[in-house]
Structures are given as structure tokens and as C-alpha cells.
Amino acid sequence: MTIRRGEIWLADLRPGRGTEPGKIRPVLVVQAQALLDAGHPSTLVAPLSTQLVRGIRILRVRAVAQGDLHEDSDVLIDQILAIDNLRFSRGPLVLLDRATMAHVDQALARVLGLADA
């Protein structure tokens, strides 16, 4: 299985606790490509939700339906997590375009305190 940064895959996130997403859902791969290429056994991802919310750009980035991503979805920037690569079940569904990934990168930097809000 080859995983690339910017791809959306289906992953099994069960069991979830509290506000964690806890079901099979699409996730965006946000981990650096160099670490993916090194065959690291886990991957940093951001889950997606089809419950769209406007006005919180720092916490969500819109992924427009395309390819095998059948509904517009929000990337949940504040829910990033590391998952074992065995949790990936199907993909890639789609590779996000550079402009959308630039928005993801800006939001990640803000949420992680790596850039000014």
C-alpha cells in the first residue's frame, strides 16, 4: 500500500471516545511525505465530516466532492491523530489539489501554534 500526503482514504477509527470520531470515515493524510516514504508504521491524519460548518476556517477546511469522495466534507483540523497503517481500509478516494492543501497547512500551523492566527 502506497500512501501520499494529501490523499483521502477510508479508515476505521473505532473505538472513539468523547469527541473523537469513532467509525469508518474518510481521513486526509497530513503527514510529511518523507516519513511516509520511509515506511513508518503509523500516519498522521485529519478526519473528515459531512456535517458542514461555516465560519470556523481555523478548525475546518472544505474538501469538495470529487472522485470517490461523494459529498462535500470538512477536514477536522482540530481532530488530527496518528493511526496505525492497518486502519486504512480503502483508498485513495481522491488527492486534494494544491490550493486546498495550502489551506490545510495554514490551518494546521494555526491550530498547532506554529503560525500567527
MOCORSUL-V908328 format. One record per backbone hydrogen bond with DSSP energy under -0.5 kcal/mol. CO is the residue of the C=O (numbers start at 1). NH is the residue of the N-H. If there is no record, write none. Layout:
co=CO nh=NH
co=CO nh=NH
//
This chain:
co=1 nh=3
co=4 nh=7
co=6 nh=96
co=7 nh=9
co=7 nh=29
co=8 nh=92
co=8 nh=93
co=8 nh=94
co=9 nh=27
co=10 nh=89
co=10 nh=90
co=11 nh=13
co=11 nh=25
co=17 nh=20
co=23 nh=13
co=23 nh=25
co=25 nh=11
co=26 nh=48
co=27 nh=9
co=28 nh=30
co=28 nh=46
co=29 nh=6
co=32 nh=35
co=32 nh=36
co=33 nh=37
co=34 nh=38
co=35 nh=40
co=36 nh=39
co=41 nh=85
co=43 nh=83
co=44 nh=30
co=44 nh=31
co=45 nh=81
co=46 nh=28
co=47 nh=76
co=49 nh=74
co=50 nh=52
co=56 nh=59
co=56 nh=60
co=59 nh=77
co=59 nh=78
co=61 nh=75
co=62 nh=64
co=63 nh=73
co=66 nh=69
co=68 nh=70
co=69 nh=66
co=73 nh=63
co=74 nh=49
co=74 nh=76
co=75 nh=61
co=75 nh=77
co=76 nh=79
co=77 nh=80
co=81 nh=45
co=81 nh=83
co=83 nh=43
co=84 nh=87
co=85 nh=88
co=87 nh=12
co=90 nh=10
co=93 nh=68
co=94 nh=8
co=94 nh=96
co=97 nh=101
co=98 nh=102
co=99 nh=103
co=100 nh=104
co=101 nh=105
co=102 nh=106
co=103 nh=107
co=104 nh=108
co=105 nh=109
co=106 nh=110
co=107 nh=111
co=108 nh=112
co=109 nh=114
co=109 nh=115
co=110 nh=113
//
